[in-house]
């Protein structure tokens, strides 16, 4: 108990609370909960200390809130359109961009000496964990208002998203089919970086490597590789 009281009195935690308030736009209730939400497993391995469980929760809450938002915004659109729009709004790269714009990088607690983390999407994951923390702290109604005000309206412009092709891999496969090419994704390497598996995925066209991507899971690594391939091909 004395440790917890001293923790709350520490200048470091008071500074953290001030920075967090600037990001959130409101005074957080359970500061320890938010500190957990912003703690990457590269510095805190325990499941009760890092943000992976809160990321899981926040992902579900965010998906629900965006689904509700789209349901209201597009009363005459079908399920397929709504599903595609939600995918565009919650994809990993988009969430990572939003997290950086919100200033989460400054207050995320992670191993800053680990160069591999610089090419991952940890800040988008952290944003989801933060949403999970807001949900536990304030409830669904307040979280919904917060997400719409601070994430959806300033960062997710639905009119622009309607015209974006979110499935980069499908775009790549479509180009290959049209041009009689063979596109494949191959795992070039799987290594350990500070106890975590780091994947290197390559995009090959007719057996020739055209791009590579790295990530802490194959999905993110493949997405990065596909993005680079699309850029190189000018698609």
N, C-alpha and C positions, 0 to 999 in steps of 0.2 A: 504493500500500500504506500509506504514512504517513497519507494522508487517511482511509482506512478505519479505521486504528488510532485516529486522533484522534477520528473519529466515535463510536467505541465508548466512548471516554473522556469524551465530552461530557456535561455534566449533563443536557442536554435528552434525550439518548438513554437515559440511566440512568433518568430520570423516566418516560419512555415505556415502558421495559421493566417498571418497577414497576407502572404502571397496567395494562399488558397482562396481567401475571401475575394481577392482581386480577380481571380479566375472565375469563381463561382457566381459572384455578384450578390452573395448573401453570406451571413455568418454561419459556418458549419457547426453542427451540434456535437457529434461524437468525433473529436479530432483524431483519435487513435484509429478509428474506422477509415477515415480519409487517408491517413498516413499509410495504412495497409494497402489501400486502393492504389496508391502511388509508388508502391515498393515492388520493384521487379525482382524476379527470383535470382538474378545474378548477384544480388546482395543479401537476399533473405530467402533461404531455401525452404523453410517450413511452410506447409500449406496454410497455416493459420497466421503467417507473417507476410507472405507475398500476395500479389493481386490476382492470381490465376482464378481462384474461386469467384471473386467479385467480377472478374472479366466475364466468366460464364453467365453470371446473373445479369450483368449489365447488357450483354449481347441480347438476351431474351427480352429484357425490358425495352431496350432501344427498338428492337424489331416490332414489338407490340405498339409502341408509341408512333413510329413511322407508319405502320400499317393503318392505325386509326386516323392519322393525319391525312394520308392519301385517300382513305375511304371517304372522308369529309370533303376533300378538295376536288375529287373526281367522282361525282355521284352517278355519272352515266358510263364510266369506263368498266370494262370487263375484268375478270380475275387475272387473266394473262397480263394485261397492261399493268395492273396494280402490283403484281408480283415482280415484273421486270423493273418497274420504277423503284420498288423497295430494294431490290438487289443493287441498283445503281447508287442508292443513297447510303447503303451500309457496307459497301465493298471496302476491303482493308486499306487500299491506297488512299481512298477518299477520307476515311476516318483518320488516317495518319496525318494527312494534310491539315485537316480541321484541328487536330490536337496541337500541331505545331503553331498554327495561327492563334490558338487560344492561349498559348504560352505554357503548355504542359511540360515541355522539355526542361524548362527552368526548375520545375518543382518535382519532377519524376526522380525517384531514388533508384539509381541503377549503376552498374559498374562502368564508369566513364573511361576506364582504361581498356575496355574490351572493344577493339575496333570492329569486330563482327557485328556488334549491336547497332553500329551506324548504318548498316544496310538492311536492317530488319524493320518491321512495322510495330515496334514496341510501344510507340506513343499512341497509335490508334487502339492498340489493346488496352493501354492505360486509360484512354478515354472511356472505353466500355466499362472498365473497372470503376472508374469515377462515377459513372451513371448508376452502377450497382450500389455504390456507397450512398449516393443521393437518395436512391429509392429506399434503402434501409433507414436512412436518417429522417427523410421527410415524407415518405409514402408515395404512392403512385400518382396521385393528383398533382402534387407539387412538382414531382419529377417530370411529368408530362409537360407542365407549363414551362419548366426550366429548359428542357430539351428543345421545345419549339422556339423559345425566345433566344437561346444562346447557341443552338446548333443548327436547327433546320432553317429558320428564317434568314440568319446572316451568312450561312455557308452552303446551304443546299438549295440551289435555284432550280426548281422543278421544271421550269420552262426550258432551260438549257439542257437539263438531264434527259428530257424527252428525246432529244436528238442524238444522244451519245450512245455509241455501241459499247456496252459494258463488257461483253464477252470477247475479250481480245483474242482468245484462242480460236473462237469460231470465225473471227475475221481472218485470221491467219489460214485456217483450214479452207475457208471459202476462196481465198486468193489461190491457194495451192490447187484446188480442184479446177478452178477456172483456167489455170495456166499449165495443167498437167504435171504438177510437181508433187513430190512426196514429202510431207512434213511430219517429223517425229520429235518427241521430247525424251531426252536420255539423261539418266543420272550419271554425271561424270565423276562425282566424288562425294563421299560422306565422311566427315571428320568430326572430332570433338574440339569444341572451343569452350574452355572453362567449364567442362562437364556437360555441355549441351551439344547435341548433334547439329552440325551445319551442313546443309545440302547444296551442292552445285549442280544445277540443271542446265542442259544445253538444248537449243532448238537446232535441229538439223534439217536442211532442205536437200533432198536427193543425196543424203549421206554426208553432206558437208556442214560443219558447224557454222552457224551465222550469228549466234548470240549465246550468252551465258547469264544466268541469274543465280544469286545465292539467297538462302533464307533458312530459318530454323525449322521449317517444315517444307515438304515438297510442293505444296500448293503455292506458298509465297514465292519460292524459288522459281517455279514454273511460270508464275505470273510475271515476275521481273524479266525472265528470259523472253517471254512472248512480247512484252512491251518493247524491249530493245529490238526484237526482230521486226515488229511492225514499223518502228521508227526507221530502221535501216532500209526497209523495203518501200518506205514512203506511202504506206497504206493509211 
